[in-house]
Amino acid sequence: MGSHVTASCACGFQTKSLVGGGISNHDIVCLFPCLCRHCNELITVNLYDRKKVCPHCRNPYPIPYHHPVLYEPKLGDLPLVSWNARQKLGRVLRLTNGAYRCPQCNHMTLRFAMSGIWFD
């Protein structure tokens, strides 16, 4: 079962994204919020796909939001969502209540919040 998250920033940016996969597709689907630096959009990408591209501009280099360049860790950050992708990606994907880079204003003021659970 995956999760729904909402990303929002003080600049007014807000969007929803999915994390993980469903019960029937968790072995082939690992959705995760990513930044497309080409079109400055927060997109949802299946990290298990061989070719990961932005659905808007087809840029082949979306950056997952767990990457250190998009995340400013602070002491006390609480985990919100995690997805065990060790078998296919060699790591656990995590989002916390910490500060992330906003695609709209480019400041480290984007926050993620849980907004639901994805069942199938």
TORKOL-4160 file (C-alpha; in steps of 0.2 Angstrom, whole numbers, padded with zeros to 4 digits, m for minus):
120
<pt num="1" X="0000" Y="0000" Z="0000"/>
<pt num="2" X="0007" Y="0017" Z="m0005"/>
<pt num="3" X="0004" Y="0034" Z="0002"/>
<pt num="4" X="m0003" Y="0051" Z="m0004"/>
<pt num="5" X="0007" Y="0066" Z="0001"/>
<pt num="6" X="0004" Y="0085" Z="m0001"/>
<pt num="7" X="0018" Y="0096" Z="m0005"/>
<pt num="8" X="0016" Y="0115" Z="m0001"/>
<pt num="9" X="0027" Y="0130" Z="0001"/>
<pt num="10" X="0024" Y="0148" Z="0008"/>
<pt num="11" X="0026" Y="0155" Z="m0009"/>
<pt num="12" X="0009" Y="0147" Z="m0014"/>
<pt num="13" X="0015" Y="0132" Z="m0023"/>
<pt num="14" X="0004" Y="0116" Z="m0018"/>
<pt num="15" X="0002" Y="0099" Z="m0027"/>
<pt num="16" X="m0001" Y="0081" Z="m0022"/>
<pt num="17" X="0010" Y="0066" Z="m0026"/>
<pt num="18" X="0010" Y="0047" Z="m0023"/>
<pt num="19" X="0023" Y="0037" Z="m0014"/>
<pt num="20" X="0026" Y="0018" Z="m0017"/>
<pt num="21" X="0014" Y="0006" Z="m0026"/>
<pt num="22" X="m0002" Y="m0004" Z="m0023"/>
<pt num="23" X="m0004" Y="m0021" Z="m0017"/>
<pt num="24" X="m0005" Y="m0028" Z="m0034"/>
<pt num="25" X="0009" Y="m0019" Z="m0042"/>
<pt num="26" X="0022" Y="m0015" Z="m0028"/>
<pt num="27" X="0035" Y="m0026" Z="m0037"/>
<pt num="28" X="0035" Y="m0015" Z="m0053"/>
<pt num="29" X="0029" Y="0002" Z="m0047"/>
<pt num="30" X="0038" Y="0014" Z="m0035"/>
<pt num="31" X="0030" Y="0031" Z="m0037"/>
<pt num="32" X="0040" Y="0045" Z="m0029"/>
<pt num="33" X="0040" Y="0064" Z="m0030"/>
<pt num="34" X="0054" Y="0071" Z="m0041"/>
<pt num="35" X="0059" Y="0088" Z="m0047"/>
<pt num="36" X="0061" Y="0091" Z="m0065"/>
<pt num="37" X="0074" Y="0105" Z="m0066"/>
<pt num="38" X="0070" Y="0108" Z="m0085"/>
<pt num="39" X="0052" Y="0113" Z="m0082"/>
<pt num="40" X="0053" Y="0117" Z="m0064"/>
<pt num="41" X="0039" Y="0105" Z="m0059"/>
<pt num="42" X="0036" Y="0093" Z="m0045"/>
<pt num="43" X="0031" Y="0077" Z="m0054"/>
<pt num="44" X="0028" Y="0059" Z="m0049"/>
<pt num="45" X="0039" Y="0046" Z="m0057"/>
<pt num="46" X="0040" Y="0027" Z="m0056"/>
<pt num="47" X="0058" Y="0025" Z="m0050"/>
<pt num="48" X="0057" Y="0006" Z="m0055"/>
<pt num="49" X="0055" Y="0011" Z="m0074"/>
<pt num="50" X="0071" Y="0009" Z="m0084"/>
<pt num="51" X="0069" Y="0026" Z="m0092"/>
<pt num="52" X="0063" Y="0039" Z="m0079"/>
<pt num="53" X="0057" Y="0055" Z="m0088"/>
<pt num="54" X="0046" Y="0070" Z="m0084"/>
<pt num="55" X="0029" Y="0068" Z="m0091"/>
<pt num="56" X="0028" Y="0086" Z="m0096"/>
<pt num="57" X="0044" Y="0090" Z="m0105"/>
<pt num="58" X="0051" Y="0072" Z="m0107"/>
<pt num="59" X="0067" Y="0077" Z="m0098"/>
<pt num="60" X="0077" Y="0061" Z="m0094"/>
<pt num="61" X="0084" Y="0067" Z="m0077"/>
<pt num="62" X="0071" Y="0070" Z="m0064"/>
<pt num="63" X="0078" Y="0071" Z="m0046"/>
<pt num="64" X="0069" Y="0061" Z="m0033"/>
<pt num="65" X="0065" Y="0072" Z="m0018"/>
<pt num="66" X="0075" Y="0061" Z="m0006"/>
<pt num="67" X="0091" Y="0067" Z="m0015"/>
<pt num="68" X="0103" Y="0078" Z="m0004"/>
<pt num="69" X="0103" Y="0092" Z="m0016"/>
<pt num="70" X="0084" Y="0094" Z="m0014"/>
<pt num="71" X="0083" Y="0091" Z="0005"/>
<pt num="72" X="0089" Y="0101" Z="0020"/>
<pt num="73" X="0090" Y="0089" Z="0035"/>
<pt num="74" X="0088" Y="0096" Z="0052"/>
<pt num="75" X="0089" Y="0088" Z="0069"/>
<pt num="76" X="0072" Y="0082" Z="0074"/>
<pt num="77" X="0065" Y="0079" Z="0057"/>
<pt num="78" X="0051" Y="0067" Z="0058"/>
<pt num="79" X="0048" Y="0053" Z="0045"/>
<pt num="80" X="0032" Y="0055" Z="0036"/>
<pt num="81" X="0033" Y="0041" Z="0022"/>
<pt num="82" X="0045" Y="0028" Z="0018"/>
<pt num="83" X="0046" Y="0015" Z="0004"/>
<pt num="84" X="0058" Y="0000" Z="0005"/>
<pt num="85" X="0066" Y="m0001" Z="m0012"/>
<pt num="86" X="0082" Y="m0009" Z="m0006"/>
<pt num="87" X="0079" Y="m0025" Z="m0017"/>
<pt num="88" X="0078" Y="m0015" Z="m0034"/>
<pt num="89" X="0086" Y="0002" Z="m0030"/>
<pt num="90" X="0097" Y="m0002" Z="m0015"/>
<pt num="91" X="0089" Y="0010" Z="m0003"/>
<pt num="92" X="0074" Y="0015" Z="0007"/>
<pt num="93" X="0065" Y="0031" Z="0000"/>
<pt num="94" X="0060" Y="0043" Z="0014"/>
<pt num="95" X="0051" Y="0060" Z="0015"/>
<pt num="96" X="0051" Y="0069" Z="0032"/>
<pt num="97" X="0043" Y="0085" Z="0038"/>
<pt num="98" X="0059" Y="0094" Z="0034"/>
<pt num="99" X="0063" Y="0107" Z="0022"/>
<pt num="100" X="0064" Y="0103" Z="0003"/>
<pt num="101" X="0068" Y="0114" Z="m0013"/>
<pt num="102" X="0052" Y="0122" Z="m0020"/>
<pt num="103" X="0050" Y="0120" Z="m0039"/>
<pt num="104" X="0042" Y="0137" Z="m0040"/>
<pt num="105" X="0052" Y="0149" Z="m0029"/>
<pt num="106" X="0068" Y="0138" Z="m0028"/>
<pt num="107" X="0069" Y="0141" Z="m0009"/>
<pt num="108" X="0071" Y="0127" Z="0004"/>
<pt num="109" X="0054" Y="0130" Z="0010"/>
<pt num="110" X="0044" Y="0116" Z="0003"/>
<pt num="111" X="0035" Y="0104" Z="0015"/>
<pt num="112" X="0027" Y="0087" Z="0013"/>
<pt num="113" X="0013" Y="0081" Z="0023"/>
<pt num="114" X="0003" Y="0065" Z="0023"/>
<pt num="115" X="m0014" Y="0066" Z="0015"/>
<pt num="116" X="m0019" Y="0048" Z="0013"/>
<pt num="117" X="m0016" Y="0030" Z="0010"/>
<pt num="118" X="m0017" Y="0022" Z="m0007"/>
<pt num="119" X="m0026" Y="0005" Z="m0008"/>
<pt num="120" X="m0029" Y="m0005" Z="m0023"/>
